[in-house]
């Protein structure tokens, strides 16, 4: 059976896709591009030195910045090539290969979860609620999750927000960008700050 996970489907269609993605972000970093807007927002949500989960961490750009800011970061991604790049480029955080719909990490809960890079739109639609449930189960009481993705990617914002409620999370704040612009009905991007009730 063909996976309904969009990332795995892209890898199956183009075995070089992961390496292209890794190179793209290494090149952007070398050019001095700002690649840590998501991390700045999450850092502002929490006190210094807390546990943060980078869910769908890719090659580690967000989690690495949060670790540099003094947080205890664990990054999880489905793609072993992206995790290998995160380990090579950003030693320090814990980088793990794993499926977010099966997330079961030991240790105390996380004070924050960041899920950037359209990760939720790549997930198999049948696993999206379960991923959000797993996030809820890994958040400390009062902890918050910041999830961002673009419109037109097969996961309408209203469907996502219904899934959030089903999963036991509550929206605290909806934005249209990682740099804190308010969410509007015509926004082409959503950053949802969710809390564990």
GUDRENBA-568799 format. One record per residue (C-alpha): residue number from 1; z, y negated, x. Coordinates in pm, 1 decimal, padded with zeros to 6 digits. Layout:
{atom NUM {Z Y X}}
...
This chain:
{atom 1 {00000.0 00000.0 00000.0}}
{atom 2 {-00093.2 -00345.6 00131.9}}
{atom 3 {00203.4 -00572.8 00193.5}}
{atom 4 {00234.5 -00869.7 -00038.1}}
{atom 5 {00402.4 -01062.3 00243.8}}
{atom 6 {00156.5 -01337.0 00336.3}}
{atom 7 {00253.1 -01345.9 00703.7}}
{atom 8 {00208.2 -00970.6 00749.0}}
{atom 9 {-00122.2 -00992.1 00563.5}}
{atom 10 {-00245.1 -01263.4 00801.8}}
{atom 11 {-00139.9 -01051.2 01099.8}}
{atom 12 {-00325.6 -00750.5 00958.9}}
{atom 13 {-00639.9 -00958.2 00909.7}}
{atom 14 {-00609.7 -01124.5 01251.8}}
{atom 15 {-00397.7 -00943.2 01512.9}}
{atom 16 {-00401.5 -01260.5 01728.9}}
{atom 17 {-00246.7 -01476.8 01455.8}}
{atom 18 {00109.8 -01465.2 01592.0}}
{atom 19 {00000.2 -01557.0 01943.4}}
{atom 20 {-00209.5 -01843.7 01805.9}}
{atom 21 {00096.3 -01971.7 01615.6}}
{atom 22 {00319.9 -01947.5 01923.7}}
{atom 23 {00064.7 -02133.3 02138.4}}
{atom 24 {00018.4 -02400.1 01872.8}}
{atom 25 {00385.5 -02495.5 01878.9}}
{atom 26 {00414.8 -02468.4 02255.7}}
{atom 27 {00116.9 -02706.1 02285.8}}
{atom 28 {00266.0 -02950.1 02033.7}}
{atom 29 {00595.8 -02946.4 02224.7}}
{atom 30 {00412.7 -03007.6 02553.6}}
{atom 31 {00239.3 -03307.4 02393.1}}
{atom 32 {00579.1 -03451.5 02302.0}}
{atom 33 {00537.8 -03410.2 01925.8}}
{atom 34 {00849.4 -03432.7 01710.1}}
{atom 35 {00912.1 -03073.3 01600.9}}
{atom 36 {01277.5 -03092.1 01503.5}}
{atom 37 {01290.6 -03298.2 01183.4}}
{atom 38 {01419.2 -02998.5 00989.7}}
{atom 39 {01693.0 -02942.9 01245.9}}
{atom 40 {01803.6 -03306.9 01230.5}}
{atom 41 {01847.8 -03283.8 00854.1}}
{atom 42 {02051.2 -02962.5 00877.7}}
{atom 43 {02262.4 -03104.4 01160.5}}
{atom 44 {02350.0 -03397.2 00933.4}}
{atom 45 {02474.2 -03157.4 00662.9}}
{atom 46 {02745.5 -02994.9 00872.5}}
{atom 47 {03022.8 -03072.6 01120.1}}
{atom 48 {02969.3 -02993.6 01487.1}}
{atom 49 {02998.9 -02635.8 01611.1}}
{atom 50 {02939.6 -02436.8 01292.2}}
{atom 51 {02750.5 -02113.5 01227.1}}
{atom 52 {02389.3 -02168.9 01118.2}}
{atom 53 {02127.6 -01915.6 01015.1}}
{atom 54 {01764.7 -02003.5 01090.3}}
{atom 55 {01593.5 -01783.3 00829.7}}
{atom 56 {01231.0 -01715.6 00914.9}}
{atom 57 {01291.0 -01877.9 01252.4}}
{atom 58 {00945.7 -01816.5 01399.5}}
{atom 59 {00938.8 -01897.6 01772.3}}
{atom 60 {01272.7 -02077.0 01748.5}}
{atom 61 {01200.8 -02449.2 01750.0}}
{atom 62 {01449.4 -02540.3 01470.8}}
{atom 63 {01729.6 -02306.6 01570.9}}
{atom 64 {01699.0 -02402.0 01937.5}}
{atom 65 {01752.8 -02769.7 01858.1}}
{atom 66 {02055.0 -02685.6 01643.5}}
{atom 67 {02199.3 -02476.8 01927.5}}
{atom 68 {02146.1 -02766.7 02168.5}}
{atom 69 {02341.5 -02983.1 01922.0}}
{atom 70 {02636.9 -02746.4 01964.9}}
{atom 71 {02600.8 -02501.4 01675.9}}
{atom 72 {02631.3 -02122.1 01681.4}}
{atom 73 {02279.0 -02021.3 01575.2}}
{atom 74 {02133.3 -01689.9 01465.3}}
{atom 75 {01760.1 -01676.3 01397.9}}
{atom 76 {01590.4 -01399.1 01200.5}}
{atom 77 {01217.5 -01342.7 01161.0}}
{atom 78 {00998.9 -01056.2 01043.2}}
{atom 79 {00752.2 -01094.3 01331.1}}
{atom 80 {00861.7 -00935.7 01662.5}}
{atom 81 {00609.4 -01145.9 01857.2}}
{atom 82 {00766.2 -01467.4 01727.9}}
{atom 83 {01114.5 -01340.3 01811.4}}
{atom 84 {00999.0 -01248.5 02163.7}}
{atom 85 {00870.8 -01605.0 02206.2}}
{atom 86 {01200.2 -01748.1 02076.3}}
{atom 87 {01394.9 -01536.8 02327.7}}
{atom 88 {01163.8 -01641.5 02611.5}}
{atom 89 {01149.0 -02011.6 02527.3}}
{atom 90 {01497.8 -02073.7 02389.3}}
{atom 91 {01770.3 -01856.0 02544.9}}
{atom 92 {02113.6 -01901.7 02394.7}}
{atom 93 {02090.0 -01844.0 02019.6}}
{atom 94 {02085.5 -01490.9 01884.5}}
{atom 95 {01726.7 -01405.8 01781.7}}
{atom 96 {01676.6 -01098.5 01562.2}}
{atom 97 {01380.8 -00918.5 01406.9}}
{atom 98 {01452.7 -00862.6 01039.3}}
{atom 99 {01327.9 -00882.0 00683.0}}
{atom 100 {01500.4 -01161.7 00489.9}}
{atom 101 {01491.8 -00952.6 00172.2}}
{atom 102 {01714.3 -00698.1 00351.5}}
{atom 103 {01932.3 -00951.1 00533.9}}
{atom 104 {02272.0 -00802.0 00615.0}}
{atom 105 {02430.3 -00966.4 00917.4}}
{atom 106 {02778.8 -00886.6 01045.7}}
{atom 107 {03038.5 -01147.8 01120.3}}
{atom 108 {03171.7 -01442.9 00928.1}}
{atom 109 {02945.8 -01620.2 00676.7}}
{atom 110 {02723.7 -01910.2 00776.1}}
{atom 111 {02809.7 -02272.9 00711.3}}
{atom 112 {02441.5 -02355.2 00670.5}}
{atom 113 {02106.4 -02184.1 00636.8}}
{atom 114 {01775.2 -02346.0 00719.4}}
{atom 115 {01451.9 -02193.0 00592.1}}
{atom 116 {01161.6 -02414.1 00702.5}}
{atom 117 {00794.2 -02360.6 00776.3}}
{atom 118 {00685.8 -02245.3 00428.6}}
{atom 119 {00871.4 -01916.6 00481.2}}
{atom 120 {00945.9 -01872.8 00111.0}}
{atom 121 {00576.9 -01899.9 00024.1}}
{atom 122 {00487.8 -01621.5 00269.4}}
{atom 123 {00746.0 -01386.0 00117.8}}
{atom 124 {00629.3 -01113.8 -00116.5}}
{atom 125 {00676.1 -01267.9 -00464.0}}
{atom 126 {00873.8 -00959.6 -00570.2}}
{atom 127 {01131.7 -01028.0 -00296.5}}
{atom 128 {01187.0 -01402.5 -00339.7}}
{atom 129 {01490.2 -01380.8 -00568.8}}
{atom 130 {01642.3 -01113.9 -00345.8}}
{atom 131 {01594.4 -01334.7 -00038.9}}
{atom 132 {01773.8 -01617.7 -00215.8}}
{atom 133 {02052.1 -01375.8 -00320.9}}
{atom 134 {02087.8 -01266.7 00041.2}}
{atom 135 {02113.5 -01631.4 00143.8}}
{atom 136 {02387.6 -01684.3 -00116.1}}
{atom 137 {02569.2 -01376.6 00012.9}}
{atom 138 {02561.1 -01504.8 00370.8}}
{atom 139 {02682.7 -01858.3 00293.9}}
{atom 140 {03044.9 -01956.0 00334.6}}
{atom 141 {03209.9 -02113.5 00028.8}}
{atom 142 {03084.1 -02470.4 00020.7}}
{atom 143 {02803.7 -02382.8 00261.8}}
{atom 144 {02455.8 -02519.4 00204.6}}
{atom 145 {02100.7 -02397.4 00249.3}}
{atom 146 {01803.7 -02623.9 00321.3}}
{atom 147 {01474.3 -02467.2 00213.1}}
{atom 148 {01140.4 -02643.3 00244.7}}
{atom 149 {00781.8 -02557.3 00153.3}}
{atom 150 {00461.0 -02714.1 00033.4}}
{atom 151 {00297.4 -02722.8 -00308.8}}
{atom 152 {-00015.8 -02521.6 -00379.4}}
{atom 153 {00103.7 -02217.1 -00185.8}}
{atom 154 {00157.1 -01979.9 -00476.0}}
{atom 155 {00522.3 -02062.2 -00544.9}}
{atom 156 {00551.3 -02346.5 -00798.5}}
{atom 157 {00857.1 -02561.7 -00746.6}}
{atom 158 {00988.2 -02501.7 -01099.3}}
{atom 159 {00962.3 -02125.3 -01045.9}}
{atom 160 {01151.9 -02157.4 -00718.0}}
{atom 161 {01428.5 -02360.6 -00883.6}}
{atom 162 {01460.6 -02099.6 -01159.3}}
{atom 163 {01487.8 -01831.7 -00889.0}}
{atom 164 {01756.7 -02038.2 -00715.4}}
{atom 165 {01967.9 -02029.7 -01032.8}}
{atom 166 {01906.4 -01657.7 -01081.7}}
{atom 167 {02021.3 -01596.1 -00722.3}}
{atom 168 {02351.5 -01777.0 -00778.0}}
{atom 169 {02279.0 -02096.3 -00585.1}}
{atom 170 {02296.4 -02452.3 -00715.5}}
{atom 171 {02068.2 -02741.2 -00616.3}}
{atom 172 {02262.5 -03029.8 -00459.5}}
{atom 173 {01969.9 -03251.9 -00364.9}}
{atom 174 {01591.1 -03235.2 -00394.0}}
{atom 175 {01375.5 -03421.9 -00143.9}}
{atom 176 {01002.2 -03444.0 -00084.3}}
{atom 177 {01027.6 -03451.4 00296.7}}
{atom 178 {01261.8 -03345.4 00574.3}}
{atom 179 {01316.6 -03716.9 00649.2}}
{atom 180 {01498.5 -03772.4 00318.7}}
{atom 181 {01234.0 -03919.8 00089.5}}
{atom 182 {01327.2 -03858.9 -00275.1}}
{atom 183 {01160.3 -03578.9 -00466.9}}
{atom 184 {00921.3 -03691.9 -00741.9}}
{atom 185 {00727.8 -03490.2 -01000.0}}
{atom 186 {00403.4 -03540.8 -00805.4}}
{atom 187 {00550.6 -03449.9 -00464.8}}
{atom 188 {00340.7 -03213.5 -00255.8}}
{atom 189 {00643.3 -03080.5 -00064.4}}
{atom 190 {00996.0 -02978.6 -00160.9}}
{atom 191 {01308.7 -02972.9 00050.0}}
{atom 192 {01587.6 -02825.1 -00160.4}}
{atom 193 {01946.9 -02854.7 -00044.4}}
{atom 194 {02132.0 -02573.7 -00219.8}}
{atom 195 {02500.3 -02498.4 -00227.6}}
{atom 196 {02705.2 -02189.8 -00272.8}}
{atom 197 {02916.2 -02253.5 -00585.6}}
